[in-house]
């Protein structure tokens, strides 16, 4: 009886809709992806991006898309942070959100940045959004199921404190590791040129499907109410690191193609 009451309380305190969720990866994760992307940019792309951002780094602007959520005039961009669909349905065959999703959001960013008629202001805005969305694309719970709002209603504990599956992957594991985004980026796995090319191969939808393979495993990795501790981090933090690195490498690929 006591266990049931505790779980109900955890659900009441921590249940959130995806629109109220913690930002994907949290600031440290997004900045790590931005920093890794900078390591793989061409000189030409670096120069053009530096001019647009007036010296601000990709790591610095990587959280912009979450920061603007506090301003209601940007509400129309919220659904661009994720896509929800059943596991047995492909993106192409899924019911699309009329407000857009992470795939259409990324495509719009690329379109604006490539257009000769886009204003500088628009290019700066959508560049910042693109940096963030490539991070979101690699967080398994942002390619989750609609019925549990990308893991937001799956209540668990993190070292005895109430949280949810979405937040565990957004921030809890990264925070527990206690490394800065620079430390995480500098300690990314050493990859050969062939491995980097393999990661960059394919379309944005292909990259989403790559993440989606992890999404099912992530759902299967916990039981409702489970107290996740060191073992869960030991089993899954390496996946987090790989996803942050893939996001950065693929972001660089997009940016190098845009600013060639």
N, C-alpha and C positions, 0 to 999 in steps of 0.2 A: 504493500500500500504506500509506504514511504517513497519507494522508488518511483512509483507512478506519479505521485504528487510532485516530486522533484523534476521529472521529465516534463510534466505539464507546465511547471513554472519556467523551466528553461525555454520551452516553446513560446510562452507568452512574452518573455523578456527579450528573446533573440530572433523571433520570426520576423523576417522582412521581405518585402517584395523586391524584385531585382532593381526596381527604380530607387529603392532605399538602400541598396547594398553598398558594401565597402567598395572602393575603386579597385579594379582588377590589378593584381600584383601589389597594390599599395604604392606609395611614392618610391620606395627603395627598389622595388621590382621594375617599375617603369623606367626609372633612371638608369638602372643596369642595362636594360635593353637599348636605351638611347646611347649610352656610352659605348656599348659593343658595336652598335651601328657605325659610330664615328670611326672605329678602328678599321672598318671595311669600306669606307668611302674613297672614291677616286679624288685626286687633287682638284679636278674640275668641279665635281659635285660639292666638295667642301667649300670651295671658293664661292659658288653661287648660293649655297645654303647660308654661309656666314654673312653674305651681303643681305639676304632676306631677313635673317634673324638678328642682324646688327650685333653680331658677336655672341649672342646667347647660344649655349650648347644644346644639342638634341636632348641630353639628359635633363637640362633645365626646363625645357618646354614640354617634356614628356607627360607632365601631370596637368597640363593646361585643360584638356578635355574634361577632366574631373573637377577642376577648380571652377569652371564656368557653370557647373550644375547649380550653383547657388543663385544664379541669375535666371529668372523665369523666361527671359527672351530667348534663351538657348535650349529650351525644353525639347524643341523639335529634333535635336540631335541625340537625345538620350538613347533611343532604340538602336542607334548605330554602334553601340558598345558591345552588342551580343547578337547571337541568333539562336533561337530555340526550335528544335524539331525532334520528332521521334527517331529512334535509332534505326528503324527499318525503312526510313524514307530518306532519299537523297536530297541535297539542297535544291537541285533543279526541279524536283517533283514536290517539294514541300510547299505548304501554304505560306506565302510571303507576307510579312508585316507591311501594311500599306504605308507606314511611316518610315520604312527602311530598316535595314539591319547592318551588321558589321561588314558584310560583303558589299552591299550597295554603298555603304558609307565610305569604305576604302576606295571603291571605284570612282566615287564622286571627287574625293580628294585628289586622286591621280589625274582625273579629267581637268580639274581646275588648274592644277600645277603645270600641266602640259600645254594648256591653252595660251595662245599668244594674245588673246583678248582679255584675259583675267587681269584684274587690277592687282597691284602690289599688295594692297590690304587683304584681298581675298587669298592671294597666294600664301601670305604669312599665316593667316588663320587656318587654312586647310593643311598647310605643312605641319603645324602644331597638332592638329587633329590626327593626321596620318601617323605621326610618331606614336601617339597614344594607342590608336586602333590596332597597329601591328603588335603592340604589347598585349592588348586584349585578345587578339586572335589566337594567341598561344597559351592562354589560361584555359585549361580544360572546362571549367565551369561556365565559361562564357560561350561555350558551344553545347549547352546543356538542354535539359528537358523543360518544357513550359510548365508542366504540372507542379514542379517543385521550385520554379523560378531560378533555374540554374544552381540548384543545391542550397538556396537560401532558406528553405523551409525544412531542410534535413538537419535536425538539431543534434549536436554532439558536444563534447567538452574538450577543452584544450588545457591539459594540466589542471583539471578540476574546475575550470571556469567555463561557463556556458558560451557557446559560439555556434556556428553552423558550418556545413561542409564547404560552402562557397568562401567563407572568410578564412577558413583554415588554409586554403590554397592561395587566396589573395595576399594574406599578410602574416597569419600566425606562424607558419613554418619559417618564413623569411625573417621575421622579427626574432624568433627564437635562435636563429643562427648568429645574430648580433654582428653582422658585417655591413659596412657601408656599401653603397652601390659601386664605388670605385674599387673596393676590395673584391666584390663579387665579379665585376667585369674583368679585372686584372687576373683573376683566378679561374676564368672560363677555360674550358678544356682546349688543349692544343689540337688543332685540326689541320689536315693536309689541304692543299688546294683542291684536290679531287673531292674531299669530303665537303668542303664549303660549296663547291659547285653543285653537288648532289642535294644539299639543303636548299639552295636557291632555285633549283629546278622546279618547273611547274607554274601553275597559276595561283591566284589568291584562294580560289576554291580548293585547289589541291592542298594548299597549306592548311586550310581549315579542316579538311578531311584528315590530314595528318594529326592535328590536335584532337580531332573527334575520336580517334582510336584510343586516346588516353582518357577521354571523358567517360566512356563505359567502365573502364578499369577503376577510375576514381570513384564512381558511384558504388562499385562493388567493394571498395576498400574499407568501408566503415559500416557499422550498425548504428541505428538511431540510439542516441543517448550514450554511445561509447565514449570512454575517457581516453582520448588520444594523448600519447606522451612521447618519450624519446624514441620508442620503436617505430612509431608512425613516421617521424621525421627521418629516421635512419633509412626506412624503406622507400621514402618518396622525395626527399629533398634533392637528390641527384636529378630526378625528373624535372623538378622546378628549375634547377640550374640549366639543364639542357634546353628547356623551353624558353628561358630568358635569352639564351645564346642564339637559338634558332630565330627568335623574334628579331634580334639585332641584326643578324646576318641577312635575313630576308628584307628587313627594312632598308638596309644598305643597298640591296639589289634594286628595289623599287626606286630609291632616290638616285642611284647611279644611272638608271635608265631614263628617269625624268630629266635629270640635269646633265645629260651627256653633251 
